[in-house]
Amino acid sequence: MFKKVPAFITACLLLVFYAFADASTPKVTISAKPQWLLTSKPYDKKLPARQIDGGYYYQLIEEQFNVEKEADYNHNIREIVSEAGVQNASEISVGFDPSFEKLDFHQLVIWRDGKPQDRLREAKFKIIADEKELSKFIYQGTYSAYLILDDIRKGDRIEYAYTITGRNPIFKNKFFKDIYFDGSSAIAHEYITILSPQSRKLNVKGFNKQLPLKQFNNGPLHYYEWEGFQVQPVISYNDTPGWYNPYGRVQISEYNNWKEVTDWALGINKVPEHLSGDLAAKVAQLKKQTGYDKEEYFRKAVMLVQDEVRYMGVEMGQYSHQANAPEKVFKQRYGDCKDKALLLAAILRANDIEAYMVLVNSDVRKEIDQYIPTPNAFDHAVAVAMVNGKQVWVDATIAYQRGTGTNIYFPHYGKGLVLKAGNQSLTDLPDLKGGTTSYEEIYTVPDEKGKVQLDVRSVYTSYHADNMRNKLASESRDETEKNYLKYYNKIYKDIEAKDSLTVIDNPAANQLTTIEHYEISNFFTRDSTERGRYQASFYANMVDNQLLNVATDARAPISINYPYHLNYTIKVVLPGWNIGEKENSLSNKYFSFNSHQWAKGDTLYLNYKYAAKKDFLPVADFDSYKKDVKQVENDYLSYTFNYTPDVSTISFKMNWWMLAFTLLIAAIAAFAGYKIYTRETPGIMFTYGSNFKMLGGWLILVTIGMALTVLLVLSTLITNGPFDVHTWNSHLSSGFGFRFMILFTAFGNTVELCYAIFCFILLVNRRDILPKAIIGFYTYCAVFIIANYTLSANLLSNGKFGADAGAAIIRSVLTAAIWIPYFMRSVRVEETFIVPYPPTNFSYETVPVPIQEGNDGQAEN
């Protein structure tokens, strides 16, 4: 009944377990049907052929339970409709526990062509110890009466009936039962009854779609009767939460409240007040070792029970629910969950630490409060203690838990029944965090052809550290390394391990670290369309593994791995990164996600964070969840970069369309400049005279600055412009944003170059339109710089400006702020730039020549 711990089992363990079995061989007895049975009305209508699965179906499933006589009667009729049914339905198997149950067969008839063939022979039955839980270290002592039917043919009807008499004495004649009305296959006729003395009150609660209930009295007995026809199957789905149960069913229990269940459980699992033998000696040793420090004693007691008492359950008869004495469990050094929980509680109480056993359901969890009170509600036992005034919950079946004091992980069990005298209700259990898992992959890339060094560092905390510690202890290091290599081999075909797995355990912090080392050949993929360019891709599989794949036809809630916190980082060490910083986030009711990419020095960083918020996804939110998952998977988990190792070693290849684009912009700008320059100056004739100023003063600096601007922008355009296809593709990041910025920058620089040449021509020719033109130039330069860096930040860096952006913007704004007012207000500018177009629109003023006087008073020729 209790907690199942996954593990392997060996053949030698079988010999040990069978030693506990009853020496007498269980058997099947042939007898007449009980006299207390009710008779259902015959029903011969068959199932539609399209509803038949596996080549056969149940024409009748009949179950009758006699509470007082402790007897369960079963009567079934199978209809074989095809050869597949012959294969699938020609054996009969009935399970029972011979320690308290007796199996009687009443009928086994094969109906062929309407005629009965009596096949009931005691000698035909084989009694087999089934022990389905043996691989999980649970020995239950149950058997199956197994019968292989001879000569079964298509069209046969197999009818058989039997009664199992006896109940587990551990329940002291209290009755409880879960009855299911449907399953995975359709049923033609179903008939179920419970016969109980009127003096015994049975509580009944139904779930989902149930068969109609009819109740009536007959003498001293009260009858509960359910009957259904053409009962349809229930579709089951994978990965549903443990509490999800879509089947129509009823719970019947003679327990009226949880206090009655508590009292029953305490009666068979009482924590002893005094210990003896080896256990008492061990307690004395622990007290001495810990100096009576309660927290340290608690911790050592937990480690003792978890690590030194192995999980093994011998749950025969009453021991299905009753724990063995703590002294016995400690001496034999094995026990199941209830054995270990009671042992831990006893050790803690021996040092005056208040402690109790707690019953939980590891599958149903908090939904257990939907059940009516019954011992059948639980499948696991844990413990709770008060250590220095702090309530601490412990699952004693978890091995290798580490940490200090009361800092210990406890699973998400939801609710439990504390076995404390007087307890009348279920208790809410803590919803603790499960720690984090951090993965860091560092790819060191020497060049495009060399072997890439991959170092993987994984850090586990809390629950994840417990799990990993247990995993490493349960399998060989060689097997672990093979499994890790197999994982990366699915991503990189040419990968090999270069060193042994390193494990660093920090028990006090409950943190475990593993380090792996690999070498990857053929890391890059050569670009088939571009010579000299290589490509590499990454995908955040660690995150993708946590996202649910909701099938189109899914109609049931899906379980989510909770609690789970993941921090996954990819580092790529390779010089030449040219990317901006980018961050994306998405959060809903079920998970939060964040991706962050940036480059620093010679390293690219890709970081992903994921955290589960709930333990299941309801059907109502399937569409919104799938939409969010699609966005995360399509937009945020993958990253691809292009790499051209050395453009200088590759022959120049003209990017013709980019050159054409730039020349077109230049041609348009030149044409516009020509039209503006040759526009005739309206107004009167200008006279070139004494008030006409030549270029001088601050204008010399402007002229030199404009000439330098022409040279600087031209150099920038040639150097950074992608006129070589290899240069265009040499950046380590590509995409729409990056390519758009290349085009925008080339366009802006081309316009700036043409504008600067135009202004320089106006300057040296002292044109009258220069002041307005140069004011426009300085304004354009400031606006272009601001727009260029703003677009770059939003398209490539998630809204963040680079380190040099602020300085460049400030320089351009200051330049405009200085020279624009100067050209608007300077008298020198006003008197210098007055030459109109055409130049014939101005004339030269005649300057009089001074007269030289001689001695004779006549003018000198």
Rosetta blueprint (number, residue, H / E / L):
1 M L
2 F L
3 K L
4 K L
5 V L
6 P L
7 A L
8 F L
9 I L
10 T L
11 A H
12 C H
13 L H
14 L H
15 L H
16 V H
17 F H
18 Y H
19 A L
20 F L
21 A L
22 D L
23 A L
24 S L
25 T L
26 P L
27 K L
28 V E
29 T E
30 I E
31 S L
32 A L
33 K L
34 P L
35 Q L
36 W L
37 L L
38 L L
39 T L
40 S L
41 K L
42 P L
43 Y L
44 D L
45 K L
46 K L
47 L L
48 P L
49 A H
50 R H
51 Q H
52 I L
53 D E
54 G L
55 G L
56 Y E
57 Y E
58 Y E
59 Q E
60 L E
61 I E
62 E E
63 E E
64 Q E
65 F E
66 N E
67 V L
68 E L
69 K L
70 E L
71 A E
72 D E
73 Y E
74 N E
75 H E
76 N E
77 I E
78 R E
79 E E
80 I E
81 V L
82 S L
83 E H
84 A H
85 G H
86 V H
87 Q H
88 N H
89 A L
90 S L
91 E E
92 I E
93 S E
94 V E
95 G E
96 F E
97 D L
98 P L
99 S L
100 F L
101 E L
102 K E
103 L E
104 D E
105 F E
106 H E
107 Q E
108 L E
109 V E
110 I E
111 W E
112 R E
113 D L
114 G L
115 K E
116 P E
117 Q E
118 D E
119 R L
120 L L
121 R L
122 E H
123 A H
124 K H
125 F L
126 K E
127 I E
128 I E
129 A E
130 D L
131 E L
132 K L
133 E L
134 L H
135 S H
136 K H
137 F L
138 I E
139 Y E
140 Q L
141 G L
142 T L
143 Y E
144 S E
145 A E
146 Y E
147 L E
148 I E
149 L L
150 D L
151 D L
152 I L
153 R L
154 K L
155 G L
156 D L
157 R E
158 I E
159 E E
160 Y E
161 A E
162 Y E
163 T E
164 I E
165 T E
166 G L
167 R L
168 N L
169 P H
170 I H
171 F H
172 K L
173 N L
174 K L
175 F L
176 F E
177 K E
178 D E
179 I E
180 Y E
181 F L
182 D L
183 G L
184 S L
185 S L
186 A L
187 I E
188 A E
189 H E
190 E E
191 Y E
192 I E
193 T E
194 I E
195 L E
196 S E
197 P E
198 Q L
199 S L
200 R L
201 K L
202 L L
203 N E
204 V E
205 K E
206 G E
207 F E
208 N L
209 K L
210 Q L
211 L L
212 P L
213 L E
214 K E
215 Q E
216 F E
217 N E
218 N E
219 G L
220 P L
221 L E
222 H E
223 Y E
224 Y E
225 E E
226 W E
227 E E
228 G E
229 F E
230 Q E
231 V E
232 Q L
233 P L
234 V L
235 I L
236 S L
237 Y L
238 N L
239 D L
240 T L
241 P L
242 G L
243 W L
244 Y L
245 N L
246 P L
247 Y L
248 G L
249 R E
250 V E
251 Q E
252 I E
253 S E
254 E L
255 Y L
256 N L
257 N L
258 W H
259 K H
260 E H
261 V H
262 T H
263 D H
264 W H
265 A H
266 L H
267 G H
268 I H
269 N L
270 K L
271 V L
272 P L
273 E L
274 H L
275 L L
276 S L
277 G H
278 D H
279 L H
280 A H
281 A H
282 K H
283 V H
284 A H
285 Q H
286 L H
287 K H
288 K H
289 Q H
290 T H
291 G L
292 Y L
293 D L
294 K H
295 E H
296 E H
297 Y H
298 F H
299 R H
300 K H
301 A H
302 V H
303 M H
304 L H
305 V H
306 Q H
307 D H
308 E H
309 V L
310 R E
311 Y E
312 M L
313 G E
314 V E
315 E L
316 M L
317 G H
318 Q H
319 Y H
320 S H
321 H L
322 Q L
323 A L
324 N L
325 A L
326 P H
327 E H
328 K H
329 V H
330 F H
331 K H
332 Q H
333 R L
334 Y E
335 G E
336 D L
337 C H
338 K H
339 D H
340 K H
341 A H
342 L H
343 L H
344 L H
345 A H
346 A H
347 I H
348 L H
349 R H
350 A L
351 N L
352 D L
353 I L
354 E E
355 A E
356 Y E
357 M E
358 V E
359 L E
360 V E
361 N L
362 S L
363 D L
364 V L
365 R H
366 K H
367 E H
368 I H
369 D H
370 Q H
371 Y L
372 I L
373 P L
374 T L
375 P H
376 N H
377 A H
378 F L
379 D L
380 H E
381 A E
382 V E
383 A E
384 V E
385 A E
386 M E
387 V E
388 N L
389 G L
390 K E
391 Q E
392 V E
393 W E
394 V E
395 D L
396 A L
397 T L
398 I L
399 A L
400 Y L
401 Q L
402 R L
403 G L
404 T L
405 G L
406 T L
407 N L
408 I L
409 Y L
410 F L
411 P L
412 H L
413 Y L
414 G L
415 K E
416 G E
417 L E
418 V E
419 L L
420 K L
421 A L
422 G L
423 N L
424 Q L
425 S L
426 L L
427 T E
428 D E
429 L L
430 P L
431 D L
432 L L
433 K L
434 G L
435 G L
436 T L
437 T E
438 S E
439 Y E
440 E E
441 E E
442 I E
443 Y E
444 T E
445 V L
446 P L
447 D L
448 E L
449 K L
450 G L
451 K L
452 V E
453 Q E
454 L E
455 D E
456 V E
457 R E
458 S E
459 V E
460 Y E
461 T E
462 S H
463 Y H
464 H H
465 A H
466 D H
467 N H
468 M H
469 R H
470 N H
471 K H
472 L H
473 A H
474 S H
475 E L
476 S L
477 R H
478 D H
479 E H
480 T H
481 E H
482 K H
483 N H
484 Y H
485 L H
486 K H
487 Y H
488 Y H
489 N H
490 K L
491 I L
492 Y L
493 K L
494 D L
495 I E
496 E E
497 A E
498 K L
499 D L
500 S L
501 L L
502 T E
503 V E
504 I E
505 D E
506 N E
507 P L
508 A L
509 A L
510 N L
511 Q E
512 L E
513 T E
514 T E
515 I E
516 E E
517 H E
518 Y E
519 E E
520 I E
521 S L
522 N L
523 F L
524 F L
525 T E
526 R E
527 D L
528 S L
529 T L
530 E L
531 R L
532 G L
533 R L
534 Y E
535 Q E
536 A E
537 S E
538 F E
539 Y E
540 A L
541 N H
542 M H
543 V H
544 D H
545 N L
546 Q L
547 L L
548 L L
549 N L
550 V L
551 A L
552 T L
553 D L
554 A L
555 R L
556 A L
557 P L
558 I E
559 S E
560 I L
561 N L
562 Y L
563 P L
564 Y L
565 H E
566 L E
567 N E
568 Y E
569 T E
570 I E
571 K E
572 V E
573 V E
574 L L
575 P L
576 G L
577 W L
578 N L
579 I L
580 G L
581 E L
582 K E
583 E E
584 N E
585 S E
586 L E
587 S E
588 N L
589 K L
590 Y L
591 F E
592 S E
593 F E
594 N E
595 S E
596 H E
597 Q E
598 W E
599 A E
600 K E
601 G L
602 D L
603 T E
604 L E
605 Y E
606 L E
607 N E
608 Y E
609 K E
610 Y E
611 A E
612 A E
613 K L
614 K L
615 D L
616 F E
617 L E
618 P L
619 V H
620 A H
621 D H
622 F H
623 D H
624 S H
625 Y H
626 K H
627 K H
628 D H
629 V H
630 K H
631 Q H
632 V H
633 E H
634 N H
635 D H
636 Y H
637 L L
638 S E
639 Y E
640 T E
641 F E
642 N E
643 Y E
644 T L
645 P L
646 D L
647 V H
648 S H
649 T H
650 I L
651 S L
652 F L
653 K L
654 M E
655 N L
656 W H
657 W H
658 M H
659 L H
660 A H
661 F H
662 T H
663 L H
664 L H
665 I H
666 A H
667 A H
668 I H
669 A H
670 A H
671 F H
672 A H
673 G H
674 Y H
675 K H
676 I H
677 Y H
678 T L
679 R L
680 E L
681 T L
682 P L
683 G L
684 I L
685 M L
686 F E
687 T E
688 Y E
689 G L
690 S L
691 N L
692 F L
693 K L
694 M L
695 L L
696 G L
697 G L
698 W H
699 L H
700 I H
701 L H
702 V H
703 T H
704 I H
705 G H
706 M H
707 A H
708 L H
709 T H
710 V H
711 L H
712 L H
713 V H
714 L H
715 S H
716 T H
717 L H
718 I H
719 T H
720 N H
721 G L
722 P L
723 F L
724 D E
725 V H
726 H H
727 T H
728 W H
729 N L
730 S L
731 H L
732 L L
733 S L
734 S L
735 G L
736 F H
737 G H
738 F H
739 R H
740 F H
741 M H
742 I H
743 L H
744 F H
745 T H
746 A H
747 F H
748 G H
749 N H
750 T H
751 V H
752 E H
753 L H
754 C H
755 Y H
756 A H
757 I H
758 F H
759 C H
760 F H
761 I H
762 L H
763 L H
764 V H
765 N L
766 R L
767 R E
768 D L
769 I L
770 L H
771 P H
772 K H
773 A H
774 I H
775 I H
776 G H
777 F H
778 Y H
779 T H
780 Y H
781 C H
782 A H
783 V H
784 F H
785 I H
786 I H
787 A H
788 N H
789 Y H
790 T H
791 L H
792 S H
793 A H
794 N H
795 L H
796 L H
797 S L
798 N L
799 G L
800 K L
801 F L
802 G L
803 A L
804 D L
805 A H
806 G H
807 A H
808 A H
809 I H
810 I H
811 R H
812 S H
813 V H
814 L H
815 T H
816 A H
817 A H
818 I H
819 W H
820 I H
821 P H
822 Y H
823 F H
824 M H
825 R H
826 S L
827 V H
828 R H
829 V H
830 E H
831 E H
832 T H
833 F L
834 I L
835 V E
836 P L
837 Y L
838 P L
839 P H
840 T H
841 N H
842 F E
843 S E
844 Y E
845 E L
846 T L
847 V L
848 P L
849 V L
850 P L
851 I L
852 Q L
853 E E
854 G L
855 N L
856 D L
857 G L
858 Q L
859 A E
860 E L
861 N L
